[in-house]
Amino acid sequence: MAEHETIAYERDGAVGWVTLDRPERSNAFNEVMCDELSALWRQLRTDDDVRAVVLTARGDKAFCTGIDRDFVPSEGGMAYDFSPFTYDDPGQKLGPKSNELWKPVVCAVNGMACGGAFYFLGEVDVIIAADHATFFDPHVTYGMPAVYEPLLMLHRGMPFGEVLRMTLLGNHERLSAARALEIGLVSEVCPAADLAERAGWVAEAIASAPAGPVQATLRTLWAGRELSRRQALDLGNTFLNLGMSEEGLLEGQRTFASGKRIEPRTR
């Protein structure tokens, strides 16, 4: 793997750990981070040693506070040119699904997640939050329309009323980790000291299964969210055949025949 300026990457067994690494900027993303993440997600697509990924951030203050302020209009101009007909959104490089990575990604939210952070949250598969984490979208407060981020959260399944309230209130209100759990935005809340262990356990448990069936299952579920029921079921046979293999079946049979039983956690 290449050296990185704004992120850190390491592999622990079958789990890759991706860390946003700009704590001095509250892990806000800039052009370099966009490019580095896009390249890394694409590299992981073909890394057979990695079966699942944990995405987190450096420090305990902020997971990500969105786009770096150097990107937005200022007295000196703006970093991007806007057109009424086309717009290359820098956030499209950030998420694993936008880069066609169909390996499960567990997100460990270790502080504030706001604005452009929803590019990540809208494309990961499991979200676990530290108990001090907060979620909000300040776009309208700072004179910017909130478009891509709330749309991503709607498609991920965040309740429409909650998306509306969070987006329109801007900086005036924050969702606590406890409230995020109540509405299904996150699936687990834990003390900050336990966050890495919880996220790592989920990723390792997923990575223990044969890779092909896991990726086919993941692709099926995300497609099912966007398609009609009939379309999803019709497509199911394609994903079933893509994910079914003699190698995967044999690996599963060896797990069953070993006599070693998994001790599940209860959540």
C-alpha positions as a LaTeX table, in Angstrom:
\begin{tabular}{lrrr}
\hline
Residue & $x$ (\AA) & $y$ (\AA) & $z$ (\AA) \\
\hline
Met1 & 0.00 & 0.00 & 0.00 \\
Ala2 & 1.16 & 3.54 & $-0.78$ \\
Glu3 & 2.08 & 6.08 & 1.88 \\
His4 & $-0.75$ & 8.43 & 2.80 \\
Glu5 & $-0.92$ & 12.04 & 3.94 \\
Thr6 & $-4.50$ & 12.30 & 5.26 \\
Ile7 & $-5.46$ & 8.72 & 6.13 \\
Ala8 & $-3.81$ & 5.72 & 7.75 \\
Tyr9 & $-4.22$ & 2.10 & 6.74 \\
Glu10 & $-3.22$ & $-1.19$ & 8.31 \\
Arg11 & $-4.37$ & $-4.78$ & 8.07 \\
Asp12 & $-5.04$ & $-7.03$ & 11.05 \\
Gly13 & $-5.68$ & $-10.54$ & 9.80 \\
Ala14 & $-8.58$ & $-10.41$ & 7.33 \\
Val15 & $-9.71$ & $-6.94$ & 8.48 \\
Gly16 & $-8.43$ & $-3.68$ & 6.99 \\
Trp17 & $-8.45$ & $-0.62$ & 9.26 \\
Val18 & $-8.92$ & 2.74 & 7.52 \\
Thr19 & $-8.42$ & 5.81 & 9.74 \\
Leu20 & $-9.18$ & 9.40 & 8.78 \\
Asp21 & $-6.04$ & 11.14 & 9.99 \\
Arg22 & $-6.49$ & 14.93 & 10.12 \\
Pro23 & $-7.34$ & 15.42 & 13.81 \\
Glu24 & $-6.00$ & 18.97 & 13.74 \\
Arg25 & $-8.79$ & 19.74 & 11.21 \\
Ser26 & $-11.41$ & 17.59 & 12.97 \\
Asn27 & $-10.83$ & 14.99 & 10.25 \\
Ala28 & $-12.47$ & 17.21 & 7.64 \\
Phe29 & $-11.80$ & 16.03 & 4.12 \\
Asn30 & $-9.81$ & 17.93 & 1.52 \\
Glu31 & $-8.88$ & 17.11 & $-2.05$ \\
Val32 & $-5.97$ & 14.93 & $-0.96$ \\
Met33 & $-8.17$ & 12.84 & 1.35 \\
Cys34 & $-10.74$ & 12.40 & $-1.41$ \\
Asp35 & $-8.08$ & 11.09 & $-3.78$ \\
Glu36 & $-6.39$ & 8.90 & $-1.17$ \\
Leu37 & $-9.63$ & 7.28 & $-0.05$ \\
Ser38 & $-10.82$ & 6.67 & $-3.58$ \\
Ala39 & $-7.53$ & 4.97 & $-4.44$ \\
Leu40 & $-7.55$ & 2.89 & $-1.25$ \\
Trp41 & $-11.15$ & 1.66 & $-1.64$ \\
Arg42 & $-10.30$ & 0.59 & $-5.19$ \\
Gln43 & $-7.15$ & $-1.21$ & $-4.09$ \\
Leu44 & $-9.11$ & $-3.11$ & $-1.45$ \\
Arg45 & $-11.50$ & $-4.40$ & $-4.11$ \\
Thr46 & $-8.83$ & $-6.79$ & $-5.36$ \\
Asp47 & $-7.00$ & $-7.49$ & $-2.09$ \\
Asp48 & $-8.11$ & $-11.05$ & $-1.32$ \\
Asp49 & $-6.43$ & $-10.91$ & 2.09 \\
Val50 & $-9.04$ & $-8.37$ & 3.25 \\
Arg51 & $-12.58$ & $-9.62$ & 3.80 \\
Ala52 & $-13.98$ & $-6.73$ & 5.87 \\
Val53 & $-13.00$ & $-3.18$ & 6.74 \\
Val54 & $-13.28$ & $-0.88$ & 9.76 \\
Leu55 & $-13.51$ & 2.86 & 9.05 \\
Thr56 & $-12.76$ & 5.20 & 11.94 \\
Ala57 & $-10.91$ & 8.46 & 12.66 \\
Arg58 & $-8.01$ & 9.76 & 14.72 \\
Gly59 & $-8.78$ & 11.32 & 18.10 \\
Asp60 & $-11.97$ & 11.37 & 20.17 \\
Lys61 & $-13.35$ & 14.83 & 19.32 \\
Ala62 & $-14.56$ & 14.29 & 15.77 \\
Phe63 & $-15.11$ & 11.44 & 13.37 \\
Cys64 & $-15.45$ & 13.87 & 10.48 \\
Thr65 & $-16.80$ & 17.42 & 10.24 \\
Gly66 & $-17.33$ & 17.30 & 6.50 \\
Ile67 & $-15.58$ & 19.32 & 3.87 \\
Asp68 & $-12.55$ & 21.40 & 4.80 \\
Arg69 & $-13.42$ & 25.10 & 4.82 \\
Asp70 & $-10.74$ & 25.70 & 2.18 \\
Phe71 & $-13.20$ & 24.19 & $-0.32$ \\
Val72 & $-15.98$ & 26.75 & 0.16 \\
Pro73 & $-16.36$ & 30.34 & $-1.14$ \\
Ser74 & $-14.10$ & 32.92 & 0.48 \\
Glu75 & $-12.65$ & 36.32 & $-0.23$ \\
Gly76 & $-9.96$ & 34.65 & $-2.31$ \\
Gly77 & $-12.33$ & 32.63 & $-4.47$ \\
Met78 & $-13.41$ & 28.98 & $-4.40$ \\
Ala79 & $-11.70$ & 25.67 & $-5.01$ \\
Tyr80 & $-14.36$ & 24.35 & $-7.41$ \\
Asp81 & $-16.21$ & 25.82 & $-10.39$ \\
Phe82 & $-19.97$ & 25.25 & $-10.40$ \\
Ser83 & $-22.08$ & 24.75 & $-13.52$ \\
Pro84 & $-25.88$ & 24.50 & $-13.81$ \\
Phe85 & $-25.41$ & 21.45 & $-16.06$ \\
Thr86 & $-22.70$ & 19.42 & $-14.38$ \\
Tyr87 & $-20.83$ & 19.29 & $-11.08$ \\
Asp88 & $-18.00$ & 17.01 & $-10.02$ \\
Asp89 & $-18.87$ & 16.53 & $-6.38$ \\
Pro90 & $-15.65$ & 15.84 & $-4.40$ \\
Gly91 & $-17.62$ & 13.79 & $-1.87$ \\
Gln92 & $-18.34$ & 11.13 & $-4.46$ \\
Lys93 & $-14.79$ & 9.88 & $-4.00$ \\
Leu94 & $-15.17$ & 9.26 & $-0.28$ \\
Gly95 & $-17.50$ & 6.31 & 0.13 \\
Pro96 & $-16.73$ & 2.63 & $-0.44$ \\
Lys97 & $-19.85$ & 1.99 & $-2.55$ \\
Ser98 & $-19.14$ & 4.95 & $-4.85$ \\
Asn99 & $-15.80$ & 3.29 & $-5.52$ \\
Glu100 & $-17.43$ & $-0.12$ & $-6.10$ \\
Leu101 & $-16.04$ & $-1.77$ & $-2.98$ \\
Trp102 & $-18.49$ & $-4.51$ & $-2.02$ \\
Lys103 & $-16.68$ & $-5.79$ & 1.04 \\
Pro104 & $-18.49$ & $-5.04$ & 4.32 \\
Val105 & $-17.43$ & $-1.81$ & 6.03 \\
Val106 & $-17.99$ & $-1.25$ & 9.74 \\
Cys107 & $-17.89$ & 2.40 & 10.78 \\
Ala108 & $-16.73$ & 3.35 & 14.28 \\
Val109 & $-17.92$ & 6.90 & 14.97 \\
Asn110 & $-15.70$ & 8.37 & 17.66 \\
Gly111 & $-17.06$ & 11.92 & 17.98 \\
Met112 & $-18.83$ & 14.57 & 15.93 \\
Ala113 & $-20.14$ & 13.41 & 12.56 \\
Cys114 & $-21.60$ & 16.28 & 10.59 \\
Gly115 & $-22.16$ & 17.59 & 7.10 \\
Gly116 & $-19.99$ & 15.72 & 4.62 \\
Ala117 & $-19.44$ & 12.94 & 7.17 \\
Phe118 & $-22.73$ & 11.56 & 5.84 \\
Tyr119 & $-20.96$ & 10.62 & 2.62 \\
Phe120 & $-19.31$ & 7.94 & 4.76 \\
Leu121 & $-22.32$ & 7.06 & 6.91 \\
Gly122 & $-24.54$ & 6.74 & 3.86 \\
Glu123 & $-22.33$ & 4.08 & 2.29 \\
Val124 & $-21.01$ & 1.94 & 5.15 \\
Asp125 & $-22.79$ & $-1.22$ & 6.27 \\
Val126 & $-22.70$ & $-1.23$ & 10.08 \\
Ile127 & $-22.39$ & 1.91 & 12.23 \\
Ile128 & $-21.25$ & 1.72 & 15.85 \\
Ala129 & $-21.02$ & 4.95 & 17.83 \\
Ala130 & $-19.17$ & 5.97 & 20.96 \\
Asp131 & $-21.59$ & 7.24 & 23.59 \\
His132 & $-20.33$ & 10.83 & 23.18 \\
Ala133 & $-20.80$ & 10.87 & 19.39 \\
Thr134 & $-23.17$ & 13.44 & 17.86 \\
Phe135 & $-24.72$ & 13.83 & 14.42 \\
Phe136 & $-25.86$ & 17.02 & 12.68 \\
Asp137 & $-25.85$ & 18.80 & 9.32 \\
Pro138 & $-24.81$ & 22.48 & 9.39 \\
His139 & $-25.15$ & 23.23 & 5.67 \\
Val140 & $-28.11$ & 25.61 & 5.79 \\
Thr141 & $-26.66$ & 27.50 & 8.76 \\
Tyr142 & $-23.64$ & 28.39 & 6.65 \\
Gly143 & $-25.60$ & 29.36 & 3.54 \\
Met144 & $-25.28$ & 26.09 & 1.62 \\
Pro145 & $-28.10$ & 23.81 & 0.44 \\
Ala146 & $-27.95$ & 20.32 & 1.91 \\
Val147 & $-28.50$ & 17.92 & $-0.97$ \\
Tyr148 & $-26.30$ & 14.86 & $-1.32$ \\
Glu149 & $-25.86$ & 14.12 & 2.38 \\
Pro150 & $-29.56$ & 13.95 & 3.34 \\
Leu151 & $-30.35$ & 12.03 & 0.14 \\
Leu152 & $-27.74$ & 9.43 & 1.09 \\
Met153 & $-29.24$ & 9.10 & 4.56 \\
Leu154 & $-32.77$ & 8.71 & 3.17 \\
His155 & $-31.63$ & 5.86 & 0.95 \\
Arg156 & $-29.80$ & 4.29 & 3.87 \\
Gly157 & $-33.10$ & 4.19 & 5.76 \\
Met158 & $-32.91$ & 7.10 & 8.19 \\
Pro159 & $-36.54$ & 8.15 & 8.87 \\
Phe160 & $-37.73$ & 10.96 & 6.60 \\
Gly161 & $-38.89$ & 13.17 & 9.48 \\
Glu162 & $-35.56$ & 12.81 & 11.26 \\
Val163 & $-33.62$ & 13.68 & 8.10 \\
Leu164 & $-35.84$ & 16.75 & 7.60 \\
Arg165 & $-35.44$ & 17.96 & 11.17 \\
Met166 & $-31.70$ & 17.40 & 11.32 \\
Thr167 & $-31.09$ & 19.05 & 7.95 \\
Leu168 & $-33.31$ & 22.10 & 8.39 \\
Leu169 & $-32.16$ & 22.85 & 11.95 \\
Gly170 & $-28.52$ & 22.98 & 10.90 \\
Asn171 & $-26.31$ & 23.94 & 13.84 \\
His172 & $-29.22$ & 24.42 & 16.23 \\
Glu173 & $-29.58$ & 20.76 & 17.22 \\
Arg174 & $-27.48$ & 17.63 & 17.39 \\
Leu175 & $-28.56$ & 13.99 & 17.49 \\
Ser176 & $-27.03$ & 12.17 & 20.42 \\
Ala177 & $-25.67$ & 8.67 & 20.02 \\
Ala178 & $-28.61$ & 7.41 & 22.08 \\
Arg179 & $-31.13$ & 9.08 & 19.75 \\
Ala180 & $-29.24$ & 7.81 & 16.70 \\
Leu181 & $-29.66$ & 4.30 & 18.11 \\
Glu182 & $-33.39$ & 4.82 & 18.69 \\
Ile183 & $-34.03$ & 5.79 & 15.07 \\
Gly184 & $-31.81$ & 3.11 & 13.58 \\
Leu185 & $-29.04$ & 5.38 & 12.30 \\
Val186 & $-26.55$ & 3.35 & 14.34 \\
Ser187 & $-26.87$ & $-0.26$ & 15.44 \\
Glu188 & $-24.87$ & $-0.05$ & 18.67 \\
Val189 & $-23.62$ & 2.53 & 21.17 \\
Cys190 & $-20.76$ & 1.82 & 23.54 \\
Pro191 & $-18.25$ & 3.63 & 25.77 \\
Ala192 & $-15.52$ & 5.32 & 23.76 \\
Ala193 & $-12.90$ & 3.05 & 25.32 \\
Asp194 & $-14.69$ & 0.00 & 23.88 \\
Leu195 & $-15.34$ & 1.36 & 20.38 \\
Ala196 & $-12.37$ & $-0.18$ & 18.57 \\
Glu197 & $-12.98$ & $-3.57$ & 20.18 \\
Arg198 & $-16.68$ & $-3.58$ & 19.27 \\
Ala199 & $-16.10$ & $-2.52$ & 15.68 \\
Gly200 & $-13.19$ & $-4.93$ & 15.30 \\
Trp201 & $-15.26$ & $-7.82$ & 16.67 \\
Val202 & $-18.06$ & $-7.18$ & 14.15 \\
Ala203 & $-15.61$ & $-6.93$ & 11.25 \\
Glu204 & $-13.70$ & $-10.04$ & 12.32 \\
Ala205 & $-16.91$ & $-12.03$ & 12.72 \\
Ile206 & $-18.01$ & $-11.04$ & 9.21 \\
Ala207 & $-14.54$ & $-11.76$ & 7.82 \\
Ser208 & $-14.64$ & $-15.28$ & 9.25 \\
Ala209 & $-17.25$ & $-16.29$ & 6.65 \\
Pro210 & $-16.36$ & $-17.20$ & 3.04 \\
Ala211 & $-15.76$ & $-14.00$ & 1.07 \\
Gly212 & $-17.80$ & $-14.74$ & $-2.05$ \\
Pro213 & $-21.13$ & $-15.36$ & $-0.32$ \\
Val214 & $-20.63$ & $-12.33$ & 1.94 \\
Gln215 & $-19.98$ & $-9.96$ & $-0.97$ \\
Ala216 & $-22.89$ & $-11.38$ & $-2.98$ \\
Thr217 & $-25.19$ & $-10.98$ & 0.04 \\
Leu218 & $-24.03$ & $-7.40$ & 0.58 \\
Arg219 & $-24.54$ & $-6.51$ & $-3.08$ \\
Thr220 & $-28.00$ & $-8.09$ & $-3.02$ \\
Leu221 & $-29.16$ & $-6.13$ & 0.02 \\
Trp222 & $-27.98$ & $-2.76$ & $-1.29$ \\
Ala223 & $-29.60$ & $-3.44$ & $-4.66$ \\
Gly224 & $-32.79$ & $-4.50$ & $-2.89$ \\
Arg225 & $-32.98$ & $-1.14$ & $-1.12$ \\
Glu226 & $-33.00$ & 0.75 & $-4.41$ \\
Leu227 & $-35.11$ & $-1.60$ & $-6.57$ \\
Ser228 & $-38.74$ & $-2.62$ & $-6.40$ \\
Arg229 & $-39.56$ & $-5.91$ & $-4.68$ \\
Arg230 & $-40.12$ & $-7.69$ & $-8.01$ \\
Gln231 & $-36.93$ & $-6.31$ & $-9.56$ \\
Ala232 & $-34.89$ & $-7.33$ & $-6.51$ \\
Leu233 & $-36.26$ & $-10.86$ & $-6.49$ \\
Asp234 & $-35.66$ & $-11.24$ & $-10.22$ \\
Leu235 & $-32.08$ & $-10.12$ & $-9.72$ \\
Gly236 & $-31.62$ & $-12.49$ & $-6.79$ \\
Asn237 & $-30.82$ & $-15.49$ & $-8.96$ \\
Thr238 & $-27.94$ & $-13.60$ & $-10.58$ \\
Phe239 & $-26.36$ & $-12.71$ & $-7.24$ \\
Leu240 & $-27.03$ & $-16.22$ & $-5.91$ \\
Asn241 & $-25.08$ & $-17.77$ & $-8.77$ \\
Leu242 & $-22.32$ & $-15.16$ & $-8.58$ \\
Gly243 & $-21.79$ & $-15.78$ & $-4.87$ \\
Met244 & $-22.17$ & $-19.56$ & $-4.86$ \\
Ser245 & $-18.98$ & $-21.54$ & $-5.39$ \\
Glu246 & $-17.60$ & $-24.97$ & $-4.60$ \\
Glu247 & $-14.76$ & $-23.32$ & $-2.67$ \\
Gly248 & $-17.18$ & $-21.38$ & $-0.46$ \\
Leu249 & $-19.37$ & $-24.41$ & 0.18 \\
Leu250 & $-16.35$ & $-26.50$ & 1.13 \\
Glu251 & $-15.11$ & $-23.80$ & 3.51 \\
Gly252 & $-18.52$ & $-23.66$ & 5.14 \\
Gln253 & $-18.69$ & $-27.44$ & 5.39 \\
Arg254 & $-15.28$ & $-27.56$ & 7.07 \\
Thr255 & $-16.51$ & $-24.99$ & 9.61 \\
Phe256 & $-19.60$ & $-27.09$ & 10.34 \\
Ala257 & $-17.70$ & $-30.38$ & 10.50 \\
Ser258 & $-15.02$ & $-29.02$ & 12.83 \\
Gly259 & $-17.42$ & $-29.32$ & 15.76 \\
Lys260 & $-16.30$ & $-25.92$ & 17.02 \\
Arg261 & $-19.39$ & $-23.89$ & 17.76 \\
Ile262 & $-19.55$ & $-20.11$ & 17.74 \\
Glu263 & $-20.45$ & $-18.46$ & 21.05 \\
Pro264 & $-22.70$ & $-15.60$ & 19.92 \\
Arg265 & $-23.03$ & $-12.25$ & 21.63 \\
Thr266 & $-26.49$ & $-10.97$ & 22.46 \\
Arg267 & $-27.15$ & $-7.33$ & 21.53 \\
\hline
\end{tabular}
